[in-house]
Amino acid sequence: MNQLTPAADTLFSPAGADGAAPRILPTAGLAALSKLNWEELYAQLNEEGVAVTAPLLSRAQCQEIIDTFDKPGLFRSTVVMQRYQFGRGTYKYYADPATSVPLIQTLRELLYPPMAWMANRWAPQLNERTFPTTLEELLAECADNGQHRSTPLLLRYGPGDYACLHQDIYGDIVFPLQIAIMLNQPGEDFTGGENVFVEQRPRFQSRAIVVKPRLGQGMIFPVRHRPVRGKNGFRRHPMRHGTNAVETGNRNTLGIIFHNAR
């Protein structure tokens, strides 16, 4: 077993009786995850629409992931964005992180339970389903629905590259939250390339949110929409995300989507 893949029963402390988030226990190579305050991240997500974590990965770990970009055997598909009018740049979907990139697989497994805790707090507000507490159970549901293809992806943008506003749906089973981790240092490795989120607000003009994470930081955000309290209960606010044009250098981001694709 890889040192980044401990036994499942050693990954988390249980959720508290008061509904507190499960805590990620210290894990070799990913100790920063155990220090995350999920209640604070949940509050930030509700307040701002996007929550930014403390750095999750070291520069060496970020570089390890960046270096996989030039190893085609690790990926199931490559998308050149301008071919499909998605923007400009390239992204690649990992074929099977569980066997080829243990660091990414472990991130996905560790981050899922507290993310599911947040998603399940949203469920009654959105009048939507709840989700299982482990990634294994979610992926089993996806497989039963014909969604077998891995969705973690690596995005690379050079000068002039950008991403149009979009959502990452992929099938009927859609886990409502995802996380993107910045793998370069803004202002040093690249300039420009800010993350842009647009929230549609019923009966109001849309709101733009610009986020500038530093190296190793993660951005947690909705896949489709989020609940916002109104005068008569909660309303769905659809959200889309994209990337402003990079001015100089190269910008690499790891996207972790928890549901698989058809």
N, C-alpha and C positions, 0 to 999 in steps of 0.2 A: 504494500500500500504506500502511495506517495505521501511524504511528510505533510503535504498540504491537504490531505484527504483523511482526517481522523474518523473514528467510528461515529455514526450518527448520534448516539446517545451522549457523546462528549462535546457536541457542538454548542448546545444552548442550555441556559437555565430556563425552567418552565415559566410560562406566563403566570403572573400573579393572580391570586383569587380576585383582586380588585380590577382585573382586566389590563394590567400593565403589560407592556411589550415583552416578548421573550428576549433575553440578553444573549448575545453571541459571546461564548467563552473564549479566552485567549487561545489562539491557534497559531502554530508555528508559521512564521512568515507573514501573518496577517493580523498581528496583535492590535493594530489600530481599529479594527472593526469592533473589538470588545469594548472600546471606549465611547462608542456612539451612544448618544442619548436619543432614543427613538421617540420619546414623548415630545422632546423639543423639535425634532425633525418633523414630526406630525403636525405640531402647531405651526411651524414655518410653512409647511406645505399648504395648510388651510388658509393661512394669512396671505401668502404671496403667490400661491399656485405652483411654486417650484421650491424645493428644499436643497440646500448645498451642504454637503458633509465636510468634515475635516478631511485632510489627506488620508486616503485609504491605502495608497501604494507608494513605495519609495521610487526614486528616479531609476534605480536599477531594475525594479519590477516593471516600471513603465517601459523602459527600453527593451526588456525581454519580450513584452507584448508587441511593441513596434517592430521588432526584428522578425516576427512571424509573417509580416506582410509579404515578404519576398520568398516565402516557402509555399508554393502553390498547392502542394500535397495536403496542407492543413485545412484547405477551404473547399466548400461544396459549390460555391458560385462567386463570380466577380461581376459587379455592376459598374459600368462606366456611365456616370450619371447623365452626361450630355446626350447620350443616345436615346434616352427616354424622356428628355426634358425635365429631369428631376433637379437640375442644377448643373454644377460642374465639379468633377472630382471622381474619386473611386472608392467603393466600399466592397468588402468581402465578408461572406458568411462562413464561419467556421463549420467544418464538416462534423466534427465530434470532439468538442473540447474535453470530454471526459477522458479520452485516451491520448489526445495530441497536445493539449494545453491545460495541464492540471490546475494551474493558477486561475485561469478563467472559470473552469468548472467549479472550483471551490468557492470563488466569489459568488457565483450564481446560487450555489447551494446554501452558503452562509447568509446571504442577503435576503433570500426569499422569505423565511419565516417572519422576521419583523416587518417586511414589506406586506406580507399577507395579513399581519395584524392591522396595519394601516388600512389596507383595502377592505377588510372585513368591518372596520369601523365606518367606512363610507357606505357599505352595502345597504343598510336600512335607509340612509339618507337619499340614496339614488333609486331605492326600490329595486335593487338588483341582487343577484345571488352572492353568497359567500364563497370563499375558496379554501381548499385544504391547507393544512399547516406545513406541509413539506413539498419541496420541489418535485420529488419522486411521484407523489400522488397527483400533482398537477399535470406532469408530463404523461402519466398513465391515462388521464382523461383526454389529453390532446391526442394520444395514440389511438384511443378508442374512436375519436372523431376524425381520424385520417390525417391528423397534423403530426407528422413524423420528423420534419426537417428542422434542424437546429437553427436558432435565430441569433445567438451572440455574433456580433459583427465588429469589424475594424474599419474605421473610416479614415481616409487620408485626403487632405486638401493642400494644394500648393497655391502659389500666387494666382489670384483671380478666381479661385475655386469657391463655391458656395453651395448651400443646399436650400431648395425651395421648401416652403412650409408643407408639412405632411403629417400623417399619423401612421403608426406601425401596427396594423391590425392582424393580417395573415390568416385569419380563419374565424370560425364561429366562436371558438373558445378564446377569449381575450382577457388576460390578466390586466387589471386596470392601471398598473404602475410600472415604470421602467427606470433604469438608471444609466447614465452615461458618465464615463470617467475620463477626465482630461489627462492625456499622456505626455504633453509637452508643457513647457513653461511660457505662458504668454509674455510678450515683451522681450524675451530672450530667444526662444526658438522660432517664434512667429509673431507677426503683428496682424491686427484685424481679426477676422474669424470669430466674432462674438456669437454666443448662442442667443437665438431669438425665439421667444414663445409668444403666441398670439391667442388671447382668450376672448371668445365671443360671449357677449353679455346680453341676454334677452332684453330688448327694448332700449338698449344703450349701444354706443359705439364700442368696437372691439378695443381691447387693451393690449399693448405690446409690453413684453417683459424682456429685458436684456440681462444676461447672466455671464459673468466672467470668472469661471473657476480657475484656480491655480493648479499646478502640476499635482496629479494624484487625487484631486478632489472629485467627488461624485455629485451629479445633479439628479435628484429624484423628481419625476414629473408624471402627469397623467398621460396615458396612451390615447384616450379619446376625450374624456371630460372629467370634471370634478364637481362635487356638490358645493353650492354656496347658499347660505341661509338668506331667504327673502322674507317679505312680510307674511307670506302664507305658506311657510315651510321652505324646504330646500329646492333649489333649481339646478338643472344641469348647465354647466358652462363648458361648451366644447373648447378644446385646446389643440393647437397644432404647433409644431416646432420646426426650426430650420437653423441655418448658419449664415451669418453675414460673410461677405467676401474676404478671404485672406489677402493681406497686402504683401507681406514678405514671409519667407520661410515655409516650413511644412508643419501642418497641424494634424495630429493623430488623436483619435478618440475611440475608446472601447464602448460599444453599446451593449448593454445586457437587457435583453427582453426575455421574459420568463415563460411565456407560452411559446410553443413550437408552431411551425408553419405547415400548411398543406403542401 
